[in-house]
Amino acid sequence: MTESSFADLSLSTWRPTRDTLQGYSRLLGAIRRASSPRQRHWGHVSLLVAPEGLTTTPIPSDTGTFGLRLDLVDHKLQLLTSGGQSRERPLEGQSLARFTAETMAALKELDIQPKVDAEPFSDTSVGEWDRDAIARYWRALVQVDTVYKAFKGAQRQETTSVQLFPHHFDLAVSWFSGRLVPDQDPNDEEWSDEQMTFGFVTGDEGIEEPYFYATAYPEPEGFVGSQLPEEAYWNPTGFSGAVLPYAALEGSGQPRQLLSEFLRLAQEAGASRMTG
């Protein structure tokens, strides 16, 4: 894969398609959450990058396991079971309500009936499915996933998987110092684990273009304002953390190196200042 694979992802060029894909992803996350054992830091609601798209990974069922994949190469939903059964449905911009009905019907055919609240997936508005935009996003996501996994592999402390969280539609990995945050319930790991999170977002209400971020919890003194690549900045409004615009990679001759440097500098800035 070449360095030039970071394609244009300006949100204005594919927002309706992005929103459709996010809705489909949210349903898969809800199905995984309904049927999977709880994992720390919400690892039971996320999706992982597979060779052809986004996957739930194996989910327990009464007869073994099953998995759901959003195939972003051939544009189809795939349902697979450990017993060798399978079902497919096209991805074509159908409304979230229709996609949900199709998915749940396919699961029911295989005697799999996860208890998912249908209300959040009841939107009957027809979505958009721009295949060219999906292809651009997929090329970028594969690249980002590769860089993030290399970054994860370089850490000696505990990290999460590199995973996509449907609710914010960000691909992220979290790093843990191994220390507990004082005066927090140690049984509530979300607030008691000293940590940093590094993610990739296609754009949101705060920053309407795709970007990478790095945050630290609890935020140590001196973290904000520490050294970053010149293309990055410290977010002045909204969340407190470092931001690298995705567009900086498009204009860079070595985009993967730039992203890796951003992650490294941000992680070192946070970890070196954390005291537990």
ABEGO torsion letter per residue (X at the ends): XBAAABBBABAAAAAAAAAAAAAAAAAAAAAAAAABBBBBGGAAABBBBBAAEBBAEBBBBAAEBBBBBBBAAAGBBBBBBAAGBBBBBBBAGBBAAAAAAAAAAAAAAAGBBBBBBAAAAABABBBBBBAAAAAAAAAAAAAAAAAAAAAAAABABBBBBBBBBAAAGBBBBBBBAGBBBBGBBAABAAAABBBBBBBBBAEBAABABBBBBBBBOBBBBGABGBBBBAABBBBABEBBEBBBBAAAAAABABAAAAAAAAAAAAAAAAAAABAX
